[in-house]
Amino acid sequence: MVHPQFINLESRGGLGWLEGFNEWLVRCGLEFAGHPGKDKFINNVGDEAEMDLTLHGKIANIPASEVDVIVERQAPHRISVRGKVVERMFYGPKLELLTEVSTEPGSDTLRVADTVTNLSDFPQEFQVIYHSNYGPPLLGEGSRFVGAVKQVTPFNDNAAKGIGQYPVYPGPKLGSSSRSMYLPLC
């Protein structure tokens, strides 16, 4: 295991993110997400500039500045882990991710609640991709994705074949490639 702050996101042509991908749930973004490439932007003096984008952005590799563990005293004694990560730079994004992952003792469910806040005085676009590496008993055949989905876009042609069934997981299939979807949430 390597602490995420020590991952060189620019290695292997911007694919360095893959060297640290080992979490059961990872958020990608926030200023940008997706595949490596180039992006044009207006810099601090008003000129058009270009920057290299790395795979899936930076947020997964920024250490949390605050982490709390909360156990409710009253039944059902929900257990929560809350954290804050801020992606910021001078003349750049100032995006805060507050996250809470919680469950109840004996439950077979967990809750993930994220809030992204623009701390800047100016509008800032952002993207979030969730990568999850679940297995039984959390994820198995028939498990469902529930979320506030505005649009579902298949990642590739294989994913497009299952777009009508995107919220229901089919279970593992030997030799199958990813049925990944992009699920922009609103």
PEPEGI-V743401 format. One record per residue. PSI is psi in degrees with one decimal (NA if undefined). OMEGA is omega in degrees with one decimal (NA if undefined). Layout:
psi->[PSI/PSI]
omega->[OMEGA/OMEGA]
//
This chain:
psi->[134.5/132.2/136.4/-26.0/-14.5/6.3/129.1/98.7/-23.2/-6.3/158.3/41.9/31.6/4.9/10.6/-25.9/-35.0/-24.0/-18.5/6.5/100.4/16.5/160.9/-23.1/125.7/138.5/138.0/143.3/-152.6/-39.7/-36.3/160.6/166.3/-153.7/158.8/150.5/-164.4/148.1/141.9/143.7/167.5/122.2/-174.6/-13.1/11.2/5.5/150.7/133.9/172.6/141.8/153.7/132.8/135.0/165.8/123.0/15.3/-163.1/-21.1/-33.4/-16.2/16.5/122.0/146.3/141.1/-19.2/137.1/130.4/143.9/125.9/130.5/116.3/136.4/-30.4/146.5/139.9/14.7/46.9/135.9/125.3/143.6/121.4/143.2/159.9/129.4/134.3/124.8/111.6/156.5/154.0/133.5/32.7/-159.1/150.8/75.3/131.3/130.9/115.5/128.1/148.6/126.8/127.1/160.2/172.2/143.6/132.1/-5.9/152.6/20.7/159.7/158.2/133.3/120.2/117.6/144.4/125.2/128.8/132.6/111.7/1.5/164.2/-6.0/153.6/146.7/121.2/156.5/160.9/146.8/130.4/136.3/123.4/130.9/143.1/72.7/158.4/-178.2/144.0/-3.6/-38.0/121.8/-178.4/129.4/-8.6/152.0/144.2/130.0/124.9/167.6/88.8/124.5/-39.8/143.0/124.9/123.1/145.3/-37.8/-177.2/-36.3/-42.9/-34.3/-29.9/-29.2/15.3/-32.6/-20.0/20.6/-32.9/-10.6/123.0/132.0/-11.8/167.5/145.7/118.9/129.7/3.4/139.6/175.2/141.1/33.1/142.5/151.0/125.1/81.9/124.5/149.5/NA]
omega->[177.5/177.9/-175.1/-179.4/-178.9/177.8/176.9/-175.8/-176.9/-179.8/179.1/177.1/179.3/-179.6/-176.8/178.1/-177.3/-179.9/-179.4/-176.5/-179.2/-178.0/174.8/174.1/179.3/176.8/177.7/-178.5/3.1/-179.5/177.7/175.8/179.9/-173.9/178.0/178.2/179.5/177.6/176.4/179.4/175.6/-175.9/-173.2/177.2/175.4/179.1/174.2/179.6/-179.5/177.0/175.9/175.1/176.6/-179.7/169.0/172.1/-169.7/-167.1/-179.0/-176.5/175.2/179.9/176.8/177.3/176.9/174.9/178.3/171.4/-176.3/173.0/-178.8/-178.3/-178.9/176.5/15.4/175.2/179.0/178.2/-177.3/169.1/-179.1/178.4/177.9/176.1/-178.8/174.6/-175.6/171.7/176.8/-175.4/179.5/-177.0/174.0/-173.8/-179.7/175.1/171.3/-177.1/174.8/174.4/-175.8/176.4/175.8/178.6/179.4/-178.0/173.8/178.6/171.4/-178.0/174.8/179.5/-179.7/174.2/176.1/-179.2/173.7/-178.6/-179.0/172.8/-175.6/176.5/179.8/174.1/175.9/177.7/174.9/171.0/176.0/171.8/178.1/178.8/-178.7/172.2/178.1/6.0/-177.6/-177.9/177.4/-179.8/179.0/176.3/-175.2/170.0/177.8/-179.7/177.9/-172.7/176.3/-176.6/175.1/-178.9/179.4/-179.0/-177.3/-178.6/178.4/178.4/-179.0/180.0/-176.6/-173.7/179.8/-179.4/-171.9/-176.2/-177.9/-178.1/-176.1/-175.4/-177.0/179.0/-178.2/177.5/-179.0/173.4/-175.2/172.1/-175.5/174.1/167.0/-178.4/177.1/-179.0/177.7/NA]
//
